[in-house]
């Protein structure tokens, strides 16, 4: 439900922006560099699909983590309301937990490190002098490393690294503070794809290597940014 509400809010902002499409763009054509700092909530869904046979009922644990993400970008403003930008978001990490009804004190601790490189497209609409709203879509790749342990740190899972296609959608507002500097306030939703650990590297009750932690990662991010054009 939270994700549906988030997507509805983003869609509403984007539709509002489209309705302002008659307005002029605030920037001249040219290259720019950008940076962002984001308050992010990373969420792990689908942990119930983890492989842990013979453990009874799945019990959810910690499935969200508040993070601070930082990114750098390089882009081009076409001067007609459109911008494209390559953006790298630096590596960040989180840990999620889940359990089972048969072993309530033996939690899985799923550790993830994720970073991403995106190609973003922006559409700007000036609503008053030096103030614009925008919508954006992004497509790129995320590199996610998964590892962790069960019960105690001596019972480790093998690590696994995945590189996969990801996407983002967002909206925001910008203010042209001085001739070459724009300040941004915005939100984006990022689907970061799956995060699967390797198999258990410890002896379980069945003496089998048949356990694996699984999740699908999403990030909701509110950010402050700056763009310097040249």
Protein Blocks (a to p, Z undefined) as FASTA:
>chain_A
ZZmmmmmmmmmmmmmmmmmmmpccfbdcdddddddddddddddehklmpccehkbpaddd
dfbdcdddddddddddehnopacddddddddddddddddfklmmlccddddddddddddd
dddddfbghiacdddddddddddddeddehiamlccdddddddddddddddddddfblml
ccddddddddebjadddddfbdcfkopafbccddddddddddddddddZZ
